[in-house]
Amino acid sequence: LSLLDLGSISTTLPKAMANSLWDNTDISYKGCAAQIFFFAFFITAEYSLLTIMSYDRYVAICKPLHYGTLLGSRAC
């Protein structure tokens, strides 16, 4: 999860810092497309992982007797 956070912030921050240091507001089309793709990928992966983690906690707290059947060895 922390690597996904690091990945999502490191897609846009370096270019933003370089633009602010050199008073430049231009970005190439390929650079923009790459930033959007990687940012969307990291955010989607992070939300997917958070969804899986929250479902695991939900089953562990609300249905503790069914935890072994709902999240058995296949889920691990």
BASENU-682700 format. One line per field, with one value per atom (N, C-alpha, C): atom name; x, y, z. Coordinates in pm, 1 decimal. Layout:
atom <- (CA:...)
xx <- (X:...)
yy <- (Y:...)
zz <- (Z:...)
END
This chain:
atom <- (N:CA:C:N:CA:C:N:CA:C:N:CA:C:N:CA:C:N:CA:C:N:CA:C:N:CA:C:N:CA:C:N:CA:C:N:CA:C:N:CA:C:N:CA:C:N:CA:C:N:CA:C:N:CA:C:N:CA:C:N:CA:C:N:CA:C:N:CA:C:N:CA:C:N:CA:C:N:CA:C:N:CA:C:N:CA:C:N:CA:C:N:CA:C:N:CA:C:N:CA:C:N:CA:C:N:CA:C:N:CA:C:N:CA:C:N:CA:C:N:CA:C:N:CA:C:N:CA:C:N:CA:C:N:CA:C:N:CA:C:N:CA:C:N:CA:C:N:CA:C:N:CA:C:N:CA:C:N:CA:C:N:CA:C:N:CA:C:N:CA:C:N:CA:C:N:CA:C:N:CA:C:N:CA:C:N:CA:C:N:CA:C:N:CA:C:N:CA:C:N:CA:C:N:CA:C:N:CA:C:N:CA:C:N:CA:C:N:CA:C:N:CA:C:N:CA:C:N:CA:C:N:CA:C:N:CA:C:N:CA:C:N:CA:C:N:CA:C:N:CA:C:N:CA:C:N:CA:C:N:CA:C:N:CA:C)
xx <- (82.3:0.0:87.5:193.8:281.6:355.6:387.8:452.6:357.6:229.7:132.2:116.3:117.1:113.2:235.3:349.6:473.4:471.3:420.5:412.3:317.0:203.2:106.0:155.4:227.5:277.5:401.5:477.9:600.0:574.4:450.4:422.3:405.8:354.1:327.7:420.9:467.5:545.3:678.6:759.2:887.4:871.7:775.3:754.3:702.7:614.9:563.2:674.8:764.1:875.3:970.4:999.1:1088.1:1025.4:896.0:829.1:831.3:815.0:815.1:956.0:1056.5:1193.9:1242.8:1202.6:1251.3:1148.6:1041.0:935.3:885.6:859.3:814.9:680.1:585.3:454.5:423.0:519.7:496.8:522.1:444.2:464.3:430.0:507.3:482.4:357.2:305.8:186.6:215.5:331.7:368.8:391.0:449.9:470.8:339.4:247.4:114.9:40.1:45.5:-22.1:39.0:170.4:236.0:198.2:194.1:155.0:11.8:-78.1:-218.3:-231.6:-161.8:-169.5:-116.8:3.4:61.7:-16.2:-63.7:-142.7:-272.4:-340.7:-464.6:-437.5:-326.5:-291.5:-266.7:-186.9:-155.3:-278.0:-360.8:-480.8:-579.2:-597.4:-685.8:-634.7:-504.5:-447.7:-462.5:-443.8:-457.4:-601.0:-698.0:-837.7:-880.2:-827.8:-858.9:-804.2:-681.5:-622.0:-695.7:-734.8:-811.6:-948.5:-1011.0:-1139.1:-1124.2:-1021.1:-996.7:-966.6:-887.3:-855.0:-978.0:-1064.2:-1184.1:-1282.1:-1292.1:-1378.4:-1325.7:-1195.4:-1135.3:-1167.4:-1156.4:-1188.0:-1337.0:-1420.9:-1565.6:-1601.2:-1547.1:-1576.4:-1520.1:-1402.0:-1341.1:-1419.8:-1479.6:-1551.4:-1698.2:-1765.2:-1909.5:-1948.9:-1865.2:-1896.0:-1775.9:-1739.1:-1616.8:-1627.4:-1746.7:-1760.6:-1754.5:-1782.4:-1777.4:-1646.9:-1554.5:-1430.9:-1352.4:-1345.9:-1271.1:-1331.9:-1464.7:-1528.6:-1529.7:-1548.4:-1551.9:-1412.8:-1316.9:-1179.0:-1088.7:-1100.9:-1023.9:-882.7:-825.1:-686.5:-670.7:-777.9:-769.0:-749.6:-813.6:-802.7:-666.6:-605.7:-474.3:-369.8)
yy <- (-118.2:0.0:125.6:121.3:238.7:256.6:146.6:158.6:216.8:185.0:243.3:392.8:432.5:575.6:647.1:586.8:645.2:654.3:551.1:552.3:657.2:675.2:772.2:915.9:945.5:1081.9:1106.8:1002.4:1023.2:1030.8:1016.0:1031.5:1177.7:1260.2:1399.8:1498.2:1465.6:1562.2:1601.4:1510.3:1554.3:1655.2:1633.5:1726.7:1860.0:1857.4:1981.3:2060.8:1991.3:2060.5:2120.1:2045.1:2095.7:2217.0:2211.9:2325.8:2449.1:2431.2:2547.6:2604.2:2519.9:2569.0:2645.2:2600.5:2662.1:2755.0:2788.4:2876.1:2831.7:2704.3:2644.1:2577.2:2596.5:2533.5:2434.5:2403.3:2312.9:2168.4:2080.3:1936.7:1874.2:1775.8:1713.4:1626.2:1594.4:1510.5:1371.6:1315.5:1183.0:1184.8:1290.9:1302.5:1312.3:1388.0:1402.3:1269.3:1199.9:1070.5:969.0:970.4:878.2:909.6:1038.3:1075.5:1032.7:1054.6:1017.1:865.9:792.0:645.9:591.6:633.8:581.3:626.1:749.9:796.5:717.1:695.6:617.2:473.0:416.8:279.1:266.2:357.7:349.2:375.8:470.5:499.6:382.8:323.5:208.3:89.7:65.3:-45.2:-20.8:103.6:135.0:115.4:165.5:148.3:2.0:-73.7:-216.9:-287.2:-256.0:-316.2:-274.2:-147.8:-102.4:-169.7:-194.8:-264.0:-407.3:-475.6:-613.0:-617.3:-522.6:-518.1:-488.3:-398.3:-365.7:-482.9:-558.4:-675.8:-781.0:-798.1:-892.5:-854.2:-726.8:-681.3:-694.7:-667.3:-682.0:-826.4:-919.8:-1060.6:-1103.3:-1056.6:-1095.3:-1041.6:-923.5:-863.2:-902.9:-895.3:-916.8:-1063.9:-1144.1:-1285.8:-1372.0:-1369.8:-1441.1:-1592.6:-1649.2:-1794.1:-1840.6:-1750.1:-1784.9:-1741.6:-1689.0:-1637.3:-1745.3:-1861.7:-1970.1:-2018.1:-2012.7:-2057.5:-1949.0:-1822.3:-1713.5:-1678.0:-1676.3:-1643.3:-1759.2:-1866.3:-1985.6:-1978.8:-2092.8:-2099.6:-2043.6:-2047.4:-1992.5:-1840.8:-1772.5:-1626.8:-1585.0:-1667.9:-1632.4:-1642.4)
zz <- (0.0:0.0:0.0:77.9:81.0:-50.6:-118.1:-248.9:-353.0:-341.5:-432.9:-406.5:-279.6:-246.7:-302.2:-284.7:-335.8:-488.2:-551.9:-697.4:-750.4:-683.2:-733.2:-718.4:-611.4:-594.6:-680.6:-707.4:-784.8:-935.6:-979.3:-1122.0:-1160.2:-1070.4:-1105.1:-1036.6:-919.2:-842.0:-905.6:-960.2:-1018.3:-1131.8:-1219.0:-1329.8:-1278.1:-1178.3:-1121.0:-1053.7:-984.4:-919.9:-1023.3:-1128.6:-1233.7:-1302.8:-1327.6:-1390.9:-1301.9:-1171.9:-1083.0:-1064.6:-1069.0:-1052.8:-1175.2:-1292.4:-1415.9:-1480.0:-1411.0:-1461.9:-1599.2:-1609.4:-1733.9:-1708.1:-1797.2:-1780.1:-1891.5:-1974.4:-2086.8:-2046.0:-2106.0:-2091.7:-2225.9:-2265.3:-2394.7:-2387.8:-2503.7:-2509.8:-2454.6:-2490.7:-2441.2:-2290.6:-2241.0:-2096.8:-2021.5:-2076.3:-2014.8:-2016.8:-2129.5:-2140.0:-2043.8:-2030.6:-1937.6:-1793.7:-1758.4:-1622.3:-1591.9:-1684.5:-1663.0:-1650.8:-1738.7:-1734.2:-1602.0:-1561.1:-1438.2:-1315.1:-1313.6:-1200.4:-1187.8:-1299.2:-1297.2:-1256.0:-1303.3:-1266.1:-1116.8:-1060.3:-918.1:-830.7:-868.1:-790.2:-797.4:-913.8:-928.2:-847.4:-853.0:-775.9:-625.8:-582.9:-440.6:-393.0:-468.1:-428.3:-432.0:-526.4:-530.7:-406.8:-370.5:-251.6:-124.8:-115.2:1.1:8.1:-106.1:-108.8:-59.6:-104.3:-59.6:89.3:137.5:279.7:364.1:316.4:393.7:395.8:286.5:286.5:382.9:387.9:481.0:624.9:658.6:795.2:824.2:725.1:742.3:775.9:701.9:726.6:861.0:896.8:1023.8:1143.0:1130.5:1242.8:1244.8:1131.2:1128.3:1113.4:1053.6:1033.5:1073.5:1200.4:1239.9:1224.8:1239.2:1226.5:1081.2:988.3:846.0:779.2:857.6:800.4:727.1:783.5:720.1:589.7:579.0:456.5:349.8:391.3:293.5:242.6:331.5:293.9:333.8:262.7:294.1:239.1:215.5:169.4:28.0:-52.5:-188.3:-184.4:-90.3:-81.1:-29.3:51.2:105.1:-2.0)
END
